[in-house]
Amino acid sequence: MGRKITVECSAPSKKLAEAKKIAAEKGVTIEDDGSVHGMGFKGSYEIKGKKITMDITNKPFFLSWDKVESEIRKFLS
């Protein structure tokens, strides 16, 4: 079971570029083709208008979905 997380922001491309840097520091790669992977995470993202939606399909078992969602919202907001 995965989770979709949608965040609305005024400059989604800029936010995603910032998120890529933060994720890379933590060992997770956000690719230009829409994929997300690394450190036990796997998923994808999509930008539509002012919304970024991350669809996380796999996460490390020791992290709760609430923690994953909280962290994603933090670096996309």
DRENZA-730004 format. One record per atom (N, C-alpha, C): residue number from 0; chain; residue in three letters; x, y, z negated. Coordinates in Angstrom, 1 decimal, padded with zeros to 4 digits. Layout:
residues N
<seq NUM mol A type ALA X X Y Y Z Z>;
...
This chain:
residues 77
<seq 0 mol A type MET X 000.8 Y -001.2 Z 000.0>;
<seq 0 mol A type MET X 000.0 Y 000.0 Z 000.0>;
<seq 0 mol A type MET X 000.9 Y 001.2 Z 000.0>;
<seq 1 mol A type GLY X 000.6 Y 002.2 Z 000.8>;
<seq 1 mol A type GLY X 001.3 Y 003.4 Z 000.9>;
<seq 1 mol A type GLY X 000.5 Y 004.6 Z 000.5>;
<seq 2 mol A type ARG X 001.0 Y 005.8 Z 000.7>;
<seq 2 mol A type ARG X 000.3 Y 007.0 Z 000.3>;
<seq 2 mol A type ARG X 000.6 Y 008.1 Z 001.3>;
<seq 3 mol A type LYS X -000.4 Y 008.8 Z 001.7>;
<seq 3 mol A type LYS X -000.3 Y 010.0 Z 002.5>;
<seq 3 mol A type LYS X -000.4 Y 011.2 Z 001.6>;
<seq 4 mol A type ILE X 000.6 Y 012.1 Z 001.9>;
<seq 4 mol A type ILE X 000.7 Y 013.4 Z 001.1>;
<seq 4 mol A type ILE X 000.7 Y 014.5 Z 002.1>;
<seq 5 mol A type THR X -000.3 Y 015.4 Z 001.9>;
<seq 5 mol A type THR X -000.3 Y 016.6 Z 002.8>;
<seq 5 mol A type THR X -000.1 Y 017.9 Z 002.0>;
<seq 6 mol A type VAL X 000.8 Y 018.7 Z 002.6>;
<seq 6 mol A type VAL X 001.1 Y 020.0 Z 002.0>;
<seq 6 mol A type VAL X 000.9 Y 021.1 Z 003.0>;
<seq 7 mol A type GLU X 000.2 Y 022.1 Z 002.6>;
<seq 7 mol A type GLU X 000.1 Y 023.3 Z 003.5>;
<seq 7 mol A type GLU X 001.1 Y 024.3 Z 003.1>;
<seq 8 mol A type CYS X 001.7 Y 024.9 Z 004.2>;
<seq 8 mol A type CYS X 002.7 Y 026.0 Z 003.9>;
<seq 8 mol A type CYS X 002.7 Y 026.9 Z 005.1>;
<seq 9 mol A type SER X 003.2 Y 028.1 Z 004.9>;
<seq 9 mol A type SER X 003.2 Y 029.1 Z 006.0>;
<seq 9 mol A type SER X 004.2 Y 028.9 Z 007.1>;
<seq 10 mol A type ALA X 005.3 Y 028.2 Z 006.8>;
<seq 10 mol A type ALA X 006.3 Y 027.9 Z 007.8>;
<seq 10 mol A type ALA X 006.7 Y 026.5 Z 007.7>;
<seq 11 mol A type PRO X 005.9 Y 025.5 Z 008.2>;
<seq 11 mol A type PRO X 006.2 Y 024.1 Z 008.0>;
<seq 11 mol A type PRO X 007.5 Y 023.7 Z 008.6>;
<seq 12 mol A type SER X 007.9 Y 024.2 Z 009.8>;
<seq 12 mol A type SER X 009.2 Y 023.7 Z 010.4>;
<seq 12 mol A type SER X 010.3 Y 024.1 Z 009.5>;
<seq 13 mol A type LYS X 010.3 Y 025.3 Z 009.0>;
<seq 13 mol A type LYS X 011.3 Y 025.8 Z 008.1>;
<seq 13 mol A type LYS X 011.4 Y 025.0 Z 006.8>;
<seq 14 mol A type LYS X 010.2 Y 024.7 Z 006.2>;
<seq 14 mol A type LYS X 010.1 Y 023.9 Z 005.0>;
<seq 14 mol A type LYS X 010.7 Y 022.5 Z 005.3>;
<seq 15 mol A type LEU X 010.3 Y 021.9 Z 006.4>;
<seq 15 mol A type LEU X 010.8 Y 020.6 Z 006.7>;
<seq 15 mol A type LEU X 012.3 Y 020.6 Z 006.8>;
<seq 16 mol A type ALA X 012.9 Y 021.6 Z 007.4>;
<seq 16 mol A type ALA X 014.4 Y 021.7 Z 007.6>;
<seq 16 mol A type ALA X 015.0 Y 021.8 Z 006.2>;
<seq 17 mol A type GLU X 014.4 Y 022.5 Z 005.3>;
<seq 17 mol A type GLU X 014.9 Y 022.6 Z 003.9>;
<seq 17 mol A type GLU X 014.8 Y 021.2 Z 003.2>;
<seq 18 mol A type ALA X 013.6 Y 020.6 Z 003.4>;
<seq 18 mol A type ALA X 013.4 Y 019.3 Z 002.8>;
<seq 18 mol A type ALA X 014.4 Y 018.2 Z 003.3>;
<seq 19 mol A type LYS X 014.8 Y 018.3 Z 004.6>;
<seq 19 mol A type LYS X 015.7 Y 017.4 Z 005.2>;
<seq 19 mol A type LYS X 017.1 Y 017.5 Z 004.4>;
<seq 20 mol A type LYS X 017.5 Y 018.7 Z 004.1>;
<seq 20 mol A type LYS X 018.7 Y 018.9 Z 003.3>;
<seq 20 mol A type LYS X 018.6 Y 018.3 Z 001.9>;
<seq 21 mol A type ILE X 017.5 Y 018.6 Z 001.2>;
<seq 21 mol A type ILE X 017.3 Y 018.1 Z -000.1>;
<seq 21 mol A type ILE X 017.3 Y 016.5 Z -000.1>;
<seq 22 mol A type ALA X 016.5 Y 016.0 Z 000.9>;
<seq 22 mol A type ALA X 016.4 Y 014.5 Z 001.0>;
<seq 22 mol A type ALA X 017.8 Y 013.9 Z 001.2>;
<seq 23 mol A type ALA X 018.5 Y 014.5 Z 002.1>;
<seq 23 mol A type ALA X 019.9 Y 013.9 Z 002.5>;
<seq 23 mol A type ALA X 020.8 Y 013.9 Z 001.2>;
<seq 24 mol A type GLU X 020.7 Y 014.9 Z 000.4>;
<seq 24 mol A type GLU X 021.5 Y 014.9 Z -000.9>;
<seq 24 mol A type GLU X 021.1 Y 013.8 Z -001.8>;
<seq 25 mol A type LYS X 019.9 Y 013.3 Z -001.6>;
<seq 25 mol A type LYS X 019.4 Y 012.2 Z -002.5>;
<seq 25 mol A type LYS X 019.4 Y 010.8 Z -001.7>;
<seq 26 mol A type GLY X 020.0 Y 010.8 Z -000.5>;
<seq 26 mol A type GLY X 020.2 Y 009.6 Z 000.2>;
<seq 26 mol A type GLY X 019.0 Y 009.1 Z 001.1>;
<seq 27 mol A type VAL X 018.1 Y 010.1 Z 001.3>;
<seq 27 mol A type VAL X 017.0 Y 009.8 Z 002.2>;
<seq 27 mol A type VAL X 017.1 Y 010.6 Z 003.4>;
<seq 28 mol A type THR X 016.8 Y 010.0 Z 004.6>;
<seq 28 mol A type THR X 016.9 Y 010.7 Z 005.9>;
<seq 28 mol A type THR X 015.5 Y 011.0 Z 006.4>;
<seq 29 mol A type ILE X 015.3 Y 012.2 Z 006.8>;
<seq 29 mol A type ILE X 014.1 Y 012.7 Z 007.5>;
<seq 29 mol A type ILE X 014.6 Y 013.0 Z 008.9>;
<seq 30 mol A type GLU X 014.1 Y 012.1 Z 009.9>;
<seq 30 mol A type GLU X 014.6 Y 012.2 Z 011.2>;
<seq 30 mol A type GLU X 013.7 Y 013.1 Z 012.1>;
<seq 31 mol A type ASP X 014.2 Y 013.7 Z 013.1>;
<seq 31 mol A type ASP X 013.5 Y 014.5 Z 014.0>;
<seq 31 mol A type ASP X 012.4 Y 013.8 Z 014.8>;
<seq 32 mol A type ASP X 012.5 Y 012.4 Z 014.9>;
<seq 32 mol A type ASP X 011.5 Y 011.6 Z 015.5>;
<seq 32 mol A type ASP X 010.2 Y 011.4 Z 014.6>;
<seq 33 mol A type GLY X 010.3 Y 011.9 Z 013.4>;
<seq 33 mol A type GLY X 009.1 Y 011.7 Z 012.5>;
<seq 33 mol A type GLY X 009.3 Y 010.6 Z 011.5>;
<seq 34 mol A type SER X 010.4 Y 009.9 Z 011.5>;
<seq 34 mol A type SER X 010.6 Y 008.8 Z 010.5>;
<seq 34 mol A type SER X 011.3 Y 009.3 Z 009.3>;
<seq 35 mol A type VAL X 011.1 Y 008.6 Z 008.2>;
<seq 35 mol A type VAL X 011.7 Y 008.9 Z 006.9>;
<seq 35 mol A type VAL X 012.2 Y 007.5 Z 006.4>;
<seq 36 mol A type HIS X 013.5 Y 007.5 Z 005.9>;
<seq 36 mol A type HIS X 014.0 Y 006.2 Z 005.4>;
<seq 36 mol A type HIS X 015.2 Y 006.4 Z 004.5>;
<seq 37 mol A type GLY X 015.5 Y 005.5 Z 003.7>;
<seq 37 mol A type GLY X 016.6 Y 005.5 Z 002.8>;
<seq 37 mol A type GLY X 016.3 Y 005.3 Z 001.4>;
<seq 38 mol A type MET X 017.2 Y 004.7 Z 000.6>;
<seq 38 mol A type MET X 017.1 Y 004.5 Z -000.8>;
<seq 38 mol A type MET X 015.8 Y 003.8 Z -001.2>;
<seq 39 mol A type GLY X 015.3 Y 002.9 Z -000.4>;
<seq 39 mol A type GLY X 014.1 Y 002.2 Z -000.7>;
<seq 39 mol A type GLY X 012.8 Y 002.8 Z -000.1>;
<seq 40 mol A type PHE X 013.0 Y 004.0 Z 000.5>;
<seq 40 mol A type PHE X 011.8 Y 004.7 Z 001.0>;
<seq 40 mol A type PHE X 011.7 Y 004.4 Z 002.5>;
<seq 41 mol A type LYS X 010.5 Y 004.3 Z 003.0>;
<seq 41 mol A type LYS X 010.2 Y 004.2 Z 004.4>;
<seq 41 mol A type LYS X 008.9 Y 004.9 Z 004.7>;
<seq 42 mol A type GLY X 008.8 Y 005.6 Z 005.8>;
<seq 42 mol A type GLY X 007.6 Y 006.2 Z 006.2>;
<seq 42 mol A type GLY X 007.7 Y 007.1 Z 007.4>;
<seq 43 mol A type SER X 006.8 Y 008.1 Z 007.5>;
<seq 43 mol A type SER X 006.8 Y 009.0 Z 008.6>;
<seq 43 mol A type SER X 006.2 Y 010.3 Z 008.2>;
<seq 44 mol A type TYR X 006.4 Y 011.3 Z 009.0>;
<seq 44 mol A type TYR X 005.8 Y 012.6 Z 008.8>;
<seq 44 mol A type TYR X 005.2 Y 013.2 Z 010.1>;
<seq 45 mol A type GLU X 004.3 Y 014.2 Z 009.9>;
<seq 45 mol A type GLU X 003.7 Y 014.8 Z 011.1>;
<seq 45 mol A type GLU X 003.5 Y 016.3 Z 010.7>;
<seq 46 mol A type ILE X 003.7 Y 017.2 Z 011.6>;
<seq 46 mol A type ILE X 003.4 Y 018.6 Z 011.4>;
<seq 46 mol A type ILE X 002.2 Y 018.9 Z 012.3>;
<seq 47 mol A type LYS X 001.1 Y 019.4 Z 011.7>;
<seq 47 mol A type LYS X 000.0 Y 019.9 Z 012.5>;
<seq 47 mol A type LYS X -000.4 Y 021.3 Z 012.0>;
<seq 48 mol A type GLY X -000.3 Y 022.3 Z 012.8>;
<seq 48 mol A type GLY X -000.6 Y 023.6 Z 012.3>;
<seq 48 mol A type GLY X 000.3 Y 024.0 Z 011.2>;
<seq 49 mol A type LYS X -000.3 Y 024.3 Z 010.0>;
<seq 49 mol A type LYS X 000.5 Y 024.7 Z 008.9>;
<seq 49 mol A type LYS X 000.5 Y 023.6 Z 007.8>;
<seq 50 mol A type LYS X 000.3 Y 022.4 Z 008.3>;
<seq 50 mol A type LYS X 000.3 Y 021.3 Z 007.3>;
<seq 50 mol A type LYS X 001.4 Y 020.2 Z 007.7>;
<seq 51 mol A type ILE X 002.1 Y 019.8 Z 006.7>;
<seq 51 mol A type ILE X 003.0 Y 018.7 Z 006.8>;
<seq 51 mol A type ILE X 002.4 Y 017.5 Z 006.1>;
<seq 52 mol A type THR X 002.2 Y 016.4 Z 006.8>;
<seq 52 mol A type THR X 001.7 Y 015.1 Z 006.2>;
<seq 52 mol A type THR X 002.8 Y 014.1 Z 006.2>;
<seq 53 mol A type MET X 003.1 Y 013.6 Z 005.0>;
<seq 53 mol A type MET X 004.1 Y 012.5 Z 004.9>;
<seq 53 mol A type MET X 003.3 Y 011.2 Z 004.6>;
<seq 54 mol A type ASP X 003.6 Y 010.2 Z 005.3>;
<seq 54 mol A type ASP X 002.9 Y 008.9 Z 005.1>;
<seq 54 mol A type ASP X 004.0 Y 008.0 Z 004.6>;
<seq 55 mol A type ILE X 004.1 Y 007.8 Z 003.3>;
<seq 55 mol A type ILE X 005.1 Y 006.9 Z 002.7>;
<seq 55 mol A type ILE X 004.6 Y 005.5 Z 002.6>;
<seq 56 mol A type THR X 005.2 Y 004.5 Z 003.3>;
<seq 56 mol A type THR X 004.7 Y 003.2 Z 003.3>;
<seq 56 mol A type THR X 005.5 Y 002.3 Z 002.3>;
<seq 57 mol A type ASN X 006.7 Y 002.6 Z 002.0>;
<seq 57 mol A type ASN X 007.5 Y 001.9 Z 001.0>;
<seq 57 mol A type ASN X 008.2 Y 002.8 Z 000.1>;
<seq 58 mol A type LYS X 008.4 Y 002.4 Z -001.2>;
<seq 58 mol A type LYS X 009.1 Y 003.2 Z -002.1>;
<seq 58 mol A type LYS X 009.8 Y 002.2 Z -003.1>;
<seq 59 mol A type PRO X 010.8 Y 002.7 Z -003.8>;
<seq 59 mol A type PRO X 011.4 Y 001.9 Z -004.8>;
<seq 59 mol A type PRO X 010.4 Y 001.4 Z -005.9>;
<seq 60 mol A type PHE X 010.4 Y 000.2 Z -006.3>;
<seq 60 mol A type PHE X 009.4 Y -000.4 Z -007.2>;
<seq 60 mol A type PHE X 009.4 Y 000.3 Z -008.5>;
<seq 61 mol A type PHE X 010.5 Y 000.9 Z -008.9>;
<seq 61 mol A type PHE X 010.6 Y 001.5 Z -010.3>;
<seq 61 mol A type PHE X 010.1 Y 002.9 Z -010.3>;
<seq 62 mol A type LEU X 009.7 Y 003.5 Z -009.2>;
<seq 62 mol A type LEU X 009.1 Y 004.8 Z -009.2>;
<seq 62 mol A type LEU X 007.6 Y 004.7 Z -009.0>;
<seq 63 mol A type SER X 006.9 Y 005.5 Z -009.8>;
<seq 63 mol A type SER X 005.4 Y 005.5 Z -009.6>;
<seq 63 mol A type SER X 005.0 Y 006.3 Z -008.4>;
<seq 64 mol A type TRP X 003.9 Y 006.0 Z -007.9>;
<seq 64 mol A type TRP X 003.4 Y 006.8 Z -006.8>;
<seq 64 mol A type TRP X 003.2 Y 008.3 Z -007.2>;
<seq 65 mol A type ASP X 002.8 Y 008.5 Z -008.5>;
<seq 65 mol A type ASP X 002.6 Y 009.9 Z -008.9>;
<seq 65 mol A type ASP X 003.9 Y 010.6 Z -008.9>;
<seq 66 mol A type LYS X 005.0 Y 010.0 Z -009.3>;
<seq 66 mol A type LYS X 006.3 Y 010.6 Z -009.3>;
<seq 66 mol A type LYS X 006.7 Y 010.9 Z -007.9>;
<seq 67 mol A type VAL X 006.6 Y 010.0 Z -007.0>;
<seq 67 mol A type VAL X 006.9 Y 010.2 Z -005.6>;
<seq 67 mol A type VAL X 006.2 Y 011.3 Z -005.0>;
<seq 68 mol A type GLU X 004.9 Y 011.4 Z -005.2>;
<seq 68 mol A type GLU X 004.0 Y 012.5 Z -004.7>;
<seq 68 mol A type GLU X 004.5 Y 013.8 Z -005.3>;
<seq 69 mol A type SER X 004.7 Y 013.8 Z -006.6>;
<seq 69 mol A type SER X 005.1 Y 015.1 Z -007.2>;
<seq 69 mol A type SER X 006.4 Y 015.6 Z -006.6>;
<seq 70 mol A type GLU X 007.4 Y 014.7 Z -006.4>;
<seq 70 mol A type GLU X 008.7 Y 015.2 Z -005.9>;
<seq 70 mol A type GLU X 008.5 Y 015.7 Z -004.4>;
<seq 71 mol A type ILE X 007.7 Y 015.0 Z -003.6>;
<seq 71 mol A type ILE X 007.5 Y 015.4 Z -002.3>;
<seq 71 mol A type ILE X 006.8 Y 016.7 Z -002.2>;
<seq 72 mol A type ARG X 005.8 Y 016.9 Z -003.0>;
<seq 72 mol A type ARG X 005.1 Y 018.2 Z -003.1>;
<seq 72 mol A type ARG X 006.1 Y 019.3 Z -003.5>;
<seq 73 mol A type LYS X 007.0 Y 019.0 Z -004.4>;
<seq 73 mol A type LYS X 007.9 Y 020.0 Z -005.0>;
<seq 73 mol A type LYS X 008.8 Y 020.5 Z -003.8>;
<seq 74 mol A type PHE X 009.4 Y 019.6 Z -003.1>;
<seq 74 mol A type PHE X 010.3 Y 020.1 Z -002.1>;
<seq 74 mol A type PHE X 009.7 Y 020.5 Z -000.7>;
<seq 75 mol A type LEU X 008.4 Y 020.3 Z -000.6>;
<seq 75 mol A type LEU X 007.7 Y 020.8 Z 000.6>;
<seq 75 mol A type LEU X 006.9 Y 022.1 Z 000.3>;
<seq 76 mol A type SER X 006.8 Y 022.4 Z -001.0>;
<seq 76 mol A type SER X 006.0 Y 023.6 Z -001.3>;
<seq 76 mol A type SER X 006.8 Y 024.8 Z -001.4>;
